Amino acid sequence: MPLACVLVHCKPGKDPYALEKIKEMKDVKRAFETLGAFDIVAEFEFKNLEKLGVAVYEIAKIDGVVSTETLIETLL
Amino acid sequence: MIQVCILMNAEKVSILDVVKKLEKIPGVVETFPTFGRFDIVAFCEVEKREDITPLIRKINAIEGVYKTESLIEL
């Protein structure tokens, strides 16, 4: 199944809460808080683009999440 | 274990070669080429903080990689 890397920006101090919520999601393989350009990184396995879209929307809805950026695996 | 997510930009022609080389680097757990602002993503795991710099240096040294962004687990 293809993979996707979701990069998340959070409001200051909201990272732990958002990370907890992300970890509860179904298809998340790994997720952690980071130092650097983004606050949280999550790796997803998804069946189709629609399911990935729903997952990213779920993340975007989490209280404290400001923005997300998704890198979808290309099957070269 | 400390997780590190490394986002890379690479010469378009050598993306596949870079991914193959990445897969051989110990510590790299998962790597795949991507659509979007970055060309390749690599999820890595290292024992301790001191291992991060050598890992990133090794990845930067791969021919074709011209930009990396490292996201180190808090």
Backbone of each chain as nested JSON, in Angstrom:
{
  "chains": [
    {"id": "A", "residues": [
      {"number": 1, "name": "MET", "atoms": {"N": [0.855, -1.198, 0.0], "CA": [0.0, 0.0, 0.0], "C": [0.888, 1.245, 0.0]}},
      {"number": 2, "name": "PRO", "atoms": {"N": [0.482, 2.263, -0.729], "CA": [1.325, 3.461, -0.797], "C": [1.425, 4.161, 0.558]}},
      {"number": 3, "name": "LEU", "atoms": {"N": [2.477, 4.933, 0.682], "CA": [2.716, 5.65, 1.94], "C": [2.569, 7.146, 1.719]}},
      {"number": 4, "name": "ALA", "atoms": {"N": [2.371, 7.861, 2.812], "CA": [2.334, 9.326, 2.733], "C": [2.958, 9.87, 4.002]}},
      {"number": 5, "name": "CYS", "atoms": {"N": [3.626, 10.994, 3.856], "CA": [4.239, 11.65, 5.01], "C": [3.493, 12.945, 5.223]}},
      {"number": 6, "name": "VAL", "atoms": {"N": [2.866, 13.093, 6.393], "CA": [2.069, 14.305, 6.661], "C": [2.851, 15.176, 7.646]}},
      {"number": 7, "name": "LEU", "atoms": {"N": [3.072, 16.406, 7.24], "CA": [3.835, 17.358, 8.061], "C": [2.848, 18.34, 8.653]}},
      {"number": 8, "name": "VAL", "atoms": {"N": [2.963, 18.58, 9.947], "CA": [1.925, 19.349, 10.639], "C": [2.535, 20.548, 11.373]}},
      {"number": 9, "name": "HIS", "atoms": {"N": [1.867, 21.691, 11.239], "CA": [2.204, 22.864, 12.049], "C": [1.139, 23.002, 13.121]}},
      {"number": 10, "name": "CYS", "atoms": {"N": [1.559, 23.244, 14.365], "CA": [0.586, 23.391, 15.447], "C": [0.753, 24.74, 16.126]}},
      {"number": 11, "name": "LYS", "atoms": {"N": [-0.295, 25.106, 16.83], "CA": [-0.177, 26.304, 17.682], "C": [0.798, 25.955, 18.806]}},
      {"number": 12, "name": "PRO", "atoms": {"N": [1.576, 26.932, 19.264], "CA": [2.549, 26.628, 20.319], "C": [1.883, 25.948, 21.511]}},
      {"number": 13, "name": "GLY", "atoms": {"N": [2.497, 24.893, 21.986], "CA": [1.99, 24.222, 23.18], "C": [0.932, 23.183, 22.886]}},
      {"number": 14, "name": "LYS", "atoms": {"N": [0.441, 23.151, 21.643], "CA": [-0.646, 22.202, 21.345], "C": [-0.119, 20.889, 20.776]}},
      {"number": 15, "name": "ASP", "atoms": {"N": [1.194, 20.846, 20.558], "CA": [1.762, 19.656, 19.897], "C": [1.401, 18.347, 20.606]}},
      {"number": 16, "name": "PRO", "atoms": {"N": [1.607, 18.239, 21.937], "CA": [1.335, 16.94, 22.571], "C": [-0.103, 16.469, 22.35]}},
      {"number": 17, "name": "TYR", "atoms": {"N": [-1.032, 17.397, 22.478], "CA": [-2.456, 17.023, 22.308], "C": [-2.688, 16.537, 20.88]}},
      {"number": 18, "name": "ALA", "atoms": {"N": [-2.183, 17.305, 19.918], "CA": [-2.395, 16.938, 18.508], "C": [-1.737, 15.599, 18.217]}},
      {"number": 19, "name": "LEU", "atoms": {"N": [-0.541, 15.382, 18.792], "CA": [0.166, 14.124, 18.517], "C": [-0.634, 12.939, 19.036]}},
      {"number": 20, "name": "GLU", "atoms": {"N": [-1.196, 13.135, 20.209], "CA": [-2.004, 12.052, 20.806], "C": [-3.16, 11.669, 19.873]}},
      {"number": 21, "name": "LYS", "atoms": {"N": [-3.826, 12.704, 19.383], "CA": [-4.976, 12.478, 18.488], "C": [-4.511, 11.755, 17.217]}},
      {"number": 22, "name": "ILE", "atoms": {"N": [-3.392, 12.182, 16.682], "CA": [-2.897, 11.577, 15.428], "C": [-2.552, 10.111, 15.673]}},
      {"number": 23, "name": "LYS", "atoms": {"N": [-1.951, 9.848, 16.818], "CA": [-1.548, 8.459, 17.101], "C": [-2.757, 7.538, 17.222]}},
      {"number": 24, "name": "GLU", "atoms": {"N": [-3.916, 8.133, 17.555], "CA": [-5.121, 7.3, 17.709], "C": [-5.716, 6.927, 16.35]}},
      {"number": 25, "name": "MET", "atoms": {"N": [-5.259, 7.591, 15.305], "CA": [-5.897, 7.372, 14.005], "C": [-5.53, 5.998, 13.456]}},
      {"number": 26, "name": "LYS", "atoms": {"N": [-6.365, 5.522, 12.521], "CA": [-6.266, 4.147, 12.056], "C": [-4.953, 3.858, 11.326]}},
      {"number": 27, "name": "ASP", "atoms": {"N": [-4.729, 4.505, 10.207], "CA": [-3.662, 4.043, 9.327], "C": [-2.31, 4.656, 9.631]}},
      {"number": 28, "name": "VAL", "atoms": {"N": [-2.156, 5.249, 10.827], "CA": [-0.867, 5.926, 11.067], "C": [0.182, 4.871, 11.438]}},
      {"number": 29, "name": "LYS", "atoms": {"N": [1.315, 4.862, 10.746], "CA": [2.371, 3.881, 11.031], "C": [3.289, 4.411, 12.125]}},
      {"number": 30, "name": "ARG", "atoms": {"N": [3.628, 5.71, 12.011], "CA": [4.456, 6.299, 13.065], "C": [4.146, 7.783, 13.111]}},
      {"number": 31, "name": "ALA", "atoms": {"N": [4.367, 8.418, 14.261], "CA": [4.13, 9.869, 14.379], "C": [4.958, 10.368, 15.541]}},
      {"number": 32, "name": "PHE", "atoms": {"N": [5.585, 11.503, 15.361], "CA": [6.361, 12.057, 16.485], "C": [6.47, 13.575, 16.357]}},
      {"number": 33, "name": "GLU", "atoms": {"N": [6.717, 14.18, 17.5], "CA": [6.915, 15.632, 17.574], "C": [8.333, 15.906, 17.127]}},
      {"number": 34, "name": "THR", "atoms": {"N": [8.536, 17.028, 16.431], "CA": [9.89, 17.256, 15.912], "C": [10.421, 18.652, 16.205]}},
      {"number": 35, "name": "LEU", "atoms": {"N": [11.747, 18.736, 16.162], "CA": [12.418, 20.028, 16.11], "C": [12.609, 20.328, 14.636]}},
      {"number": 36, "name": "GLY", "atoms": {"N": [12.5, 21.555, 14.249], "CA": [12.753, 21.855, 12.845], "C": [11.573, 22.584, 12.236]}},
      {"number": 37, "name": "ALA", "atoms": {"N": [11.477, 22.442, 10.923], "CA": [10.524, 23.28, 10.213], "C": [9.078, 22.917, 10.552]}},
      {"number": 38, "name": "PHE", "atoms": {"N": [8.838, 21.694, 11.004], "CA": [7.46, 21.282, 11.297], "C": [7.361, 20.819, 12.738]}},
      {"number": 39, "name": "ASP", "atoms": {"N": [6.135, 20.795, 13.242], "CA": [5.975, 20.432, 14.649], "C": [5.744, 18.941, 14.838]}},
      {"number": 40, "name": "ILE", "atoms": {"N": [5.01, 18.342, 13.901], "CA": [4.725, 16.909, 14.002], "C": [4.912, 16.267, 12.618]}},
      {"number": 41, "name": "VAL", "atoms": {"N": [5.429, 15.07, 12.611], "CA": [5.537, 14.308, 11.369], "C": [4.778, 13.004, 11.571]}},
      {"number": 42, "name": "ALA", "atoms": {"N": [3.979, 12.62, 10.58], "CA": [3.242, 11.357, 10.704], "C": [3.375, 10.595, 9.396]}},
      {"number": 43, "name": "GLU", "atoms": {"N": [3.495, 9.284, 9.527], "CA": [3.59, 8.446, 8.325], "C": [2.324, 7.606, 8.224]}},
      {"number": 44, "name": "PHE", "atoms": {"N": [1.697, 7.647, 7.073], "CA": [0.419, 6.948, 6.878], "C": [0.549, 5.919, 5.778]}},
      {"number": 45, "name": "GLU", "atoms": {"N": [-0.2, 4.849, 5.929], "CA": [-0.369, 3.894, 4.827], "C": [-1.824, 4.053, 4.392]}},
      {"number": 46, "name": "PHE", "atoms": {"N": [-2.055, 4.223, 3.117], "CA": [-3.447, 4.484, 2.723], "C": [-3.841, 3.621, 1.535]}},
      {"number": 47, "name": "LYS", "atoms": {"N": [-5.119, 3.219, 1.498], "CA": [-5.613, 2.335, 0.418], "C": [-5.804, 3.138, -0.849]}},
      {"number": 48, "name": "ASN", "atoms": {"N": [-6.432, 4.323, -0.717], "CA": [-6.605, 5.146, -1.932], "C": [-6.551, 6.61, -1.527]}},
      {"number": 49, "name": "LEU", "atoms": {"N": [-6.485, 7.472, -2.549], "CA": [-6.29, 8.895, -2.268], "C": [-7.423, 9.449, -1.43]}},
      {"number": 50, "name": "GLU", "atoms": {"N": [-8.622, 8.92, -1.662], "CA": [-9.766, 9.451, -0.923], "C": [-9.574, 9.217, 0.574]}},
      {"number": 51, "name": "LYS", "atoms": {"N": [-9.154, 8.001, 0.915], "CA": [-8.962, 7.682, 2.348], "C": [-7.872, 8.562, 2.948]}},
      {"number": 52, "name": "LEU", "atoms": {"N": [-6.848, 8.827, 2.132], "CA": [-5.773, 9.695, 2.623], "C": [-6.318, 11.094, 2.851]}},
      {"number": 53, "name": "GLY", "atoms": {"N": [-7.14, 11.549, 1.923], "CA": [-7.736, 12.888, 2.048], "C": [-8.552, 13.0, 3.321]}},
      {"number": 54, "name": "VAL", "atoms": {"N": [-9.305, 11.944, 3.626], "CA": [-10.121, 11.955, 4.852], "C": [-9.198, 12.017, 6.069]}},
      {"number": 55, "name": "ALA", "atoms": {"N": [-8.126, 11.229, 6.029], "CA": [-7.199, 11.203, 7.172], "C": [-6.563, 12.584, 7.376]}},
      {"number": 56, "name": "VAL", "atoms": {"N": [-6.159, 13.208, 6.274], "CA": [-5.502, 14.524, 6.398], "C": [-6.513, 15.551, 6.896]}},
      {"number": 57, "name": "TYR", "atoms": {"N": [-7.78, 15.382, 6.438], "CA": [-8.813, 16.311, 6.908], "C": [-9.023, 16.132, 8.414]}},
      {"number": 58, "name": "GLU", "atoms": {"N": [-8.992, 14.863, 8.861], "CA": [-9.134, 14.598, 10.299], "C": [-8.045, 15.337, 11.082]}},
      {"number": 59, "name": "ILE", "atoms": {"N": [-6.837, 15.278, 10.546], "CA": [-5.708, 15.931, 11.243], "C": [-5.921, 17.435, 11.264]}},
      {"number": 60, "name": "ALA", "atoms": {"N": [-6.346, 17.945, 10.101], "CA": [-6.5, 19.396, 10.015], "C": [-7.555, 19.887, 11.0]}},
      {"number": 61, "name": "LYS", "atoms": {"N": [-8.493, 18.999, 11.31], "CA": [-9.587, 19.416, 12.216], "C": [-9.162, 19.42, 13.688]}},
      {"number": 62, "name": "ILE", "atoms": {"N": [-8.048, 18.751, 13.992], "CA": [-7.645, 18.644, 15.406], "C": [-7.406, 20.052, 15.975]}},
      {"number": 63, "name": "ASP", "atoms": {"N": [-7.896, 20.283, 17.169], "CA": [-7.748, 21.585, 17.811], "C": [-6.265, 21.854, 18.016]}},
      {"number": 64, "name": "GLY", "atoms": {"N": [-5.797, 22.99, 17.51], "CA": [-4.386, 23.333, 17.704], "C": [-3.568, 23.165, 16.437]}},
      {"number": 65, "name": "VAL", "atoms": {"N": [-4.114, 22.416, 15.477], "CA": [-3.368, 22.236, 14.22], "C": [-3.619, 23.454, 13.34]}},
      {"number": 66, "name": "VAL", "atoms": {"N": [-2.515, 24.053, 12.887], "CA": [-2.635, 25.273, 12.069], "C": [-2.651, 24.915, 10.587]}},
      {"number": 67, "name": "SER", "atoms": {"N": [-1.695, 24.052, 10.173], "CA": [-1.664, 23.676, 8.751], "C": [-0.968, 22.329, 8.588]}},
      {"number": 68, "name": "THR", "atoms": {"N": [-1.224, 21.713, 7.413], "CA": [-0.572, 20.421, 7.146], "C": [-0.008, 20.437, 5.73]}},
      {"number": 69, "name": "GLU", "atoms": {"N": [0.984, 19.593, 5.509], "CA": [1.528, 19.432, 4.154], "C": [1.721, 17.939, 3.953]}},
      {"number": 70, "name": "THR", "atoms": {"N": [1.209, 17.435, 2.849], "CA": [1.262, 15.98, 2.644], "C": [2.179, 15.631, 1.48]}},
      {"number": 71, "name": "LEU", "atoms": {"N": [3.075, 14.682, 1.705], "CA": [3.975, 14.197, 0.649], "C": [3.548, 12.778, 0.327]}},
      {"number": 72, "name": "ILE", "atoms": {"N": [3.03, 12.589, -0.874], "CA": [2.47, 11.287, -1.257], "C": [3.513, 10.498, -2.035]}},
      {"number": 73, "name": "GLU", "atoms": {"N": [3.593, 9.214, -1.717], "CA": [4.573, 8.361, -2.401], "C": [4.257, 8.293, -3.889]}},
      {"number": 74, "name": "THR", "atoms": {"N": [5.3, 8.487, -4.693], "CA": [5.11, 8.302, -6.132], "C": [5.591, 6.891, -6.465]}},
      {"number": 75, "name": "LEU", "atoms": {"N": [4.823, 6.195, -7.27], "CA": [5.239, 4.819, -7.58], "C": [6.009, 4.886, -8.882]}},
      {"number": 76, "name": "LEU", "atoms": {"N": [7.294, 5.314, -8.782], "CA": [8.079, 5.514, -10.021], "C": [8.324, 4.182, -10.689]}}
    ]},
    {"id": "B", "residues": [
      {"number": 1, "name": "MET", "atoms": {"N": [15.491, 4.849, 21.358], "CA": [15.528, 5.121, 19.925], "C": [15.039, 6.543, 19.646]}},
      {"number": 2, "name": "ILE", "atoms": {"N": [15.753, 7.231, 18.772], "CA": [15.326, 8.574, 18.355], "C": [14.952, 8.496, 16.878]}},
      {"number": 3, "name": "GLN", "atoms": {"N": [13.779, 8.996, 16.565], "CA": [13.349, 8.957, 15.167], "C": [13.723, 10.265, 14.482]}},
      {"number": 4, "name": "VAL", "atoms": {"N": [14.071, 10.16, 13.206], "CA": [14.409, 11.346, 12.414], "C": [13.725, 11.199, 11.064]}},
      {"number": 5, "name": "CYS", "atoms": {"N": [13.062, 12.268, 10.639], "CA": [12.453, 12.245, 9.303], "C": [13.259, 13.204, 8.44]}},
      {"number": 6, "name": "ILE", "atoms": {"N": [13.815, 12.692, 7.351], "CA": [14.648, 13.553, 6.506], "C": [13.945, 13.762, 5.17]}},
      {"number": 7, "name": "LEU", "atoms": {"N": [13.729, 15.02, 4.844], "CA": [13.071, 15.388, 3.587], "C": [14.173, 15.847, 2.639]}},
      {"number": 8, "name": "MET", "atoms": {"N": [14.128, 15.334, 1.429], "CA": [15.229, 15.633, 0.501], "C": [14.748, 16.134, -0.839]}},
      {"number": 9, "name": "ASN", "atoms": {"N": [15.593, 16.952, -1.442], "CA": [15.416, 17.277, -2.85], "C": [16.599, 16.687, -3.598]}},
      {"number": 10, "name": "ALA", "atoms": {"N": [16.302, 16.069, -4.737], "CA": [17.38, 15.42, -5.485], "C": [17.182, 15.702, -6.968]}},
      {"number": 11, "name": "GLU", "atoms": {"N": [18.282, 15.513, -7.724], "CA": [18.187, 15.661, -9.186], "C": [17.126, 14.666, -9.663]}},
      {"number": 12, "name": "LYS", "atoms": {"N": [16.239, 15.145, -10.497], "CA": [15.117, 14.273, -10.914], "C": [15.613, 12.956, -11.493]}},
      {"number": 13, "name": "VAL", "atoms": {"N": [16.714, 13.01, -12.265], "CA": [17.153, 11.78, -12.935], "C": [17.657, 10.758, -11.942]}},
      {"number": 14, "name": "SER", "atoms": {"N": [18.159, 11.223, -10.794], "CA": [18.807, 10.233, -9.913], "C": [17.96, 9.875, -8.69]}},
      {"number": 15, "name": "ILE", "atoms": {"N": [16.664, 10.234, -8.699], "CA": [15.831, 9.97, -7.51], "C": [15.823, 8.481, -7.164]}},
      {"number": 16, "name": "LEU", "atoms": {"N": [15.627, 7.659, -8.201], "CA": [15.554, 6.209, -7.913], "C": [16.866, 5.688, -7.343]}},
      {"number": 17, "name": "ASP", "atoms": {"N": [17.989, 6.176, -7.91], "CA": [19.294, 5.71, -7.4], "C": [19.463, 6.13, -5.95]}},
      {"number": 18, "name": "VAL", "atoms": {"N": [19.038, 7.37, -5.662], "CA": [19.212, 7.868, -4.29], "C": [18.39, 7.002, -3.339]}},
      {"number": 19, "name": "VAL", "atoms": {"N": [17.164, 6.676, -3.747], "CA": [16.322, 5.863, -2.857], "C": [16.972, 4.502, -2.623]}},
      {"number": 20, "name": "LYS", "atoms": {"N": [17.529, 3.932, -3.697], "CA": [18.184, 2.622, -3.528], "C": [19.35, 2.727, -2.549]}},
      {"number": 21, "name": "LYS", "atoms": {"N": [20.14, 3.798, -2.69], "CA": [21.293, 3.965, -1.795], "C": [20.815, 4.19, -0.355]}},
      {"number": 22, "name": "LEU", "atoms": {"N": [19.732, 4.943, -0.226], "CA": [19.213, 5.224, 1.122], "C": [18.822, 3.933, 1.828]}},
      {"number": 23, "name": "GLU", "atoms": {"N": [18.213, 3.038, 1.039], "CA": [17.727, 1.793, 1.649], "C": [18.88, 0.984, 2.234]}},
      {"number": 24, "name": "LYS", "atoms": {"N": [20.079, 1.229, 1.714], "CA": [21.228, 0.444, 2.203], "C": [21.824, 1.048, 3.476]}},
      {"number": 25, "name": "ILE", "atoms": {"N": [21.492, 2.3, 3.774], "CA": [22.122, 2.956, 4.927], "C": [21.493, 2.414, 6.214]}},
      {"number": 26, "name": "PRO", "atoms": {"N": [22.32, 1.871, 7.12], "CA": [21.756, 1.379, 8.389], "C": [21.108, 2.537, 9.133]}},
      {"number": 27, "name": "GLY", "atoms": {"N": [19.958, 2.298, 9.729], "CA": [19.285, 3.383, 10.453], "C": [18.125, 3.931, 9.643]}},
      {"number": 28, "name": "VAL", "atoms": {"N": [18.197, 3.8, 8.33], "CA": [17.073, 4.251, 7.495], "C": [16.028, 3.138, 7.516]}},
      {"number": 29, "name": "VAL", "atoms": {"N": [14.849, 3.436, 8.058], "CA": [13.84, 2.407, 8.264], "C": [12.873, 2.355, 7.08]}},
      {"number": 30, "name": "GLU", "atoms": {"N": [12.548, 3.506, 6.55], "CA": [11.553, 3.57, 5.471], "C": [11.914, 4.758, 4.594]}},
      {"number": 31, "name": "THR", "atoms": {"N": [11.933, 4.541, 3.269], "CA": [12.232, 5.673, 2.373], "C": [11.443, 5.514, 1.088]}},
      {"number": 32, "name": "PHE", "atoms": {"N": [10.927, 6.646, 0.585], "CA": [10.161, 6.573, -0.667], "C": [10.215, 7.916, -1.383]}},
      {"number": 33, "name": "PRO", "atoms": {"N": [10.139, 7.866, -2.719], "CA": [10.092, 9.127, -3.481], "C": [8.693, 9.727, -3.332]}},
      {"number": 34, "name": "THR", "atoms": {"N": [8.58, 11.072, -3.424], "CA": [7.269, 11.691, -3.193], "C": [6.949, 12.77, -4.224]}},
      {"number": 35, "name": "PHE", "atoms": {"N": [5.642, 13.021, -4.362], "CA": [5.163, 14.214, -5.059], "C": [5.278, 15.37, -4.07]}},
      {"number": 36, "name": "GLY", "atoms": {"N": [5.31, 16.57, -4.602], "CA": [5.239, 17.714, -3.694], "C": [6.559, 18.443, -3.605]}},
      {"number": 37, "name": "ARG", "atoms": {"N": [6.678, 19.251, -2.583], "CA": [7.812, 20.142, -2.449], "C": [9.118, 19.361, -2.284]}},
      {"number": 38, "name": "PHE", "atoms": {"N": [9.062, 18.205, -1.731], "CA": [10.267, 17.382, -1.555], "C": [10.209, 16.168, -2.476]}},
      {"number": 39, "name": "ASP", "atoms": {"N": [11.384, 15.673, -2.821], "CA": [11.417, 14.554, -3.77], "C": [11.486, 13.194, -3.069]}},
      {"number": 40, "name": "ILE", "atoms": {"N": [12.114, 13.163, -1.9], "CA": [12.283, 11.878, -1.206], "C": [12.083, 12.09, 0.297]}},
      {"number": 41, "name": "VAL", "atoms": {"N": [11.469, 11.106, 0.923], "CA": [11.313, 11.145, 2.378], "C": [12.027, 9.916, 2.937]}},
      {"number": 42, "name": "ALA", "atoms": {"N": [12.759, 10.091, 4.034], "CA": [13.393, 8.93, 4.679], "C": [13.106, 8.993, 6.172]}},
      {"number": 43, "name": "PHE", "atoms": {"N": [12.509, 7.908, 6.679], "CA": [12.299, 7.815, 8.127], "C": [13.453, 6.992, 8.688]}},
      {"number": 44, "name": "CYS", "atoms": {"N": [14.137, 7.547, 9.692], "CA": [15.301, 6.855, 10.242], "C": [15.149, 6.706, 11.748]}},
      {"number": 45, "name": "GLU", "atoms": {"N": [15.908, 5.751, 12.276], "CA": [15.947, 5.569, 13.736], "C": [17.398, 5.434, 14.156]}},
      {"number": 46, "name": "VAL", "atoms": {"N": [17.774, 6.198, 15.202], "CA": [19.165, 6.112, 15.679], "C": [19.132, 5.825, 17.174]}},
      {"number": 47, "name": "GLU", "atoms": {"N": [20.245, 5.269, 17.657], "CA": [20.316, 4.928, 19.083], "C": [20.307, 6.183, 19.934]}},
      {"number": 48, "name": "LYS", "atoms": {"N": [21.318, 7.04, 19.632], "CA": [21.434, 8.232, 20.486], "C": [21.695, 9.47, 19.627]}},
      {"number": 49, "name": "ARG", "atoms": {"N": [21.599, 10.631, 20.248], "CA": [21.674, 11.917, 19.526], "C": [22.958, 12.026, 18.732]}},
      {"number": 50, "name": "GLU", "atoms": {"N": [24.045, 11.448, 19.287], "CA": [25.327, 11.618, 18.595], "C": [25.305, 10.936, 17.224]}},
      {"number": 51, "name": "ASP", "atoms": {"N": [24.39, 9.984, 17.014], "CA": [24.375, 9.263, 15.723], "C": [23.687, 10.055, 14.623]}},
      {"number": 52, "name": "ILE", "atoms": {"N": [22.991, 11.139, 15.03], "CA": [22.189, 11.85, 14.023], "C": [23.087, 12.528, 12.987]}},
      {"number": 53, "name": "THR", "atoms": {"N": [24.091, 13.254, 13.442], "CA": [24.927, 14.019, 12.494], "C": [25.622, 13.112, 11.481]}},
      {"number": 54, "name": "PRO", "atoms": {"N": [26.262, 12.011, 11.912], "CA": [26.883, 11.154, 10.895], "C": [25.871, 10.631, 9.877]}},
      {"number": 55, "name": "LEU", "atoms": {"N": [24.655, 10.304, 10.383], "CA": [23.621, 9.788, 9.472], "C": [23.276, 10.84, 8.417]}},
      {"number": 56, "name": "ILE", "atoms": {"N": [23.056, 12.064, 8.869], "CA": [22.666, 13.125, 7.933], "C": [23.82, 13.433, 6.982]}},
      {"number": 57, "name": "ARG", "atoms": {"N": [25.035, 13.363, 7.513], "CA": [26.195, 13.623, 6.652], "C": [26.278, 12.562, 5.562]}},
      {"number": 58, "name": "LYS", "atoms": {"N": [26.004, 11.3, 5.948], "CA": [26.051, 10.206, 4.963], "C": [25.001, 10.443, 3.874]}},
      {"number": 59, "name": "ILE", "atoms": {"N": [23.829, 10.907, 4.294], "CA": [22.739, 11.103, 3.333], "C": [23.06, 12.291, 2.431]}},
      {"number": 60, "name": "ASN", "atoms": {"N": [23.604, 13.337, 3.028], "CA": [23.976, 14.501, 2.214], "C": [25.037, 14.145, 1.18]}},
      {"number": 61, "name": "ALA", "atoms": {"N": [25.827, 13.128, 1.502], "CA": [26.934, 12.785, 0.611], "C": [26.459, 11.993, -0.606]}},
      {"number": 62, "name": "ILE", "atoms": {"N": [25.208, 11.555, -0.586], "CA": [24.728, 10.758, -1.729], "C": [24.659, 11.647, -2.956]}},
      {"number": 63, "name": "GLU", "atoms": {"N": [25.236, 11.167, -4.047], "CA": [25.265, 11.948, -5.281], "C": [23.839, 12.174, -5.747]}},
      {"number": 64, "name": "GLY", "atoms": {"N": [23.531, 13.42, -6.093], "CA": [22.184, 13.719, -6.59], "C": [21.347, 14.46, -5.565]}},
      {"number": 65, "name": "VAL", "atoms": {"N": [21.686, 14.292, -4.292], "CA": [20.913, 14.993, -3.245], "C": [21.467, 16.402, -3.123]}},
      {"number": 66, "name": "TYR", "atoms": {"N": [20.565, 17.424, -3.287], "CA": [21.125, 18.784, -3.173], "C": [20.492, 19.572, -2.039]}},
      {"number": 67, "name": "LYS", "atoms": {"N": [19.477, 19.012, -1.375], "CA": [18.933, 19.754, -0.233], "C": [18.311, 18.748, 0.724]}},
      {"number": 68, "name": "THR", "atoms": {"N": [18.568, 18.926, 2.017], "CA": [17.893, 18.05, 2.971], "C": [17.309, 18.913, 4.095]}},
      {"number": 69, "name": "GLU", "atoms": {"N": [16.212, 18.428, 4.65], "CA": [15.578, 19.091, 5.783], "C": [15.376, 17.991, 6.821]}},
      {"number": 70, "name": "SER", "atoms": {"N": [15.978, 18.161, 7.985], "CA": [15.911, 17.077, 8.98], "C": [14.946, 17.45, 10.088]}},
      {"number": 71, "name": "LEU", "atoms": {"N": [14.032, 16.525, 10.375], "CA": [13.066, 16.737, 11.46], "C": [13.388, 15.72, 12.536]}},
      {"number": 72, "name": "ILE", "atoms": {"N": [13.968, 16.209, 13.626], "CA": [14.471, 15.306, 14.659], "C": [13.447, 15.223, 15.778]}},
      {"number": 73, "name": "GLU", "atoms": {"N": [13.195, 13.973, 16.231], "CA": [12.182, 13.77, 17.27], "C": [12.566, 14.506, 18.544]}},
      {"number": 74, "name": "LEU", "atoms": {"N": [11.573, 15.154, 19.151], "CA": [11.792, 15.914, 20.398], "C": [12.091, 14.958, 21.536]}}
    ]}
  ]
}
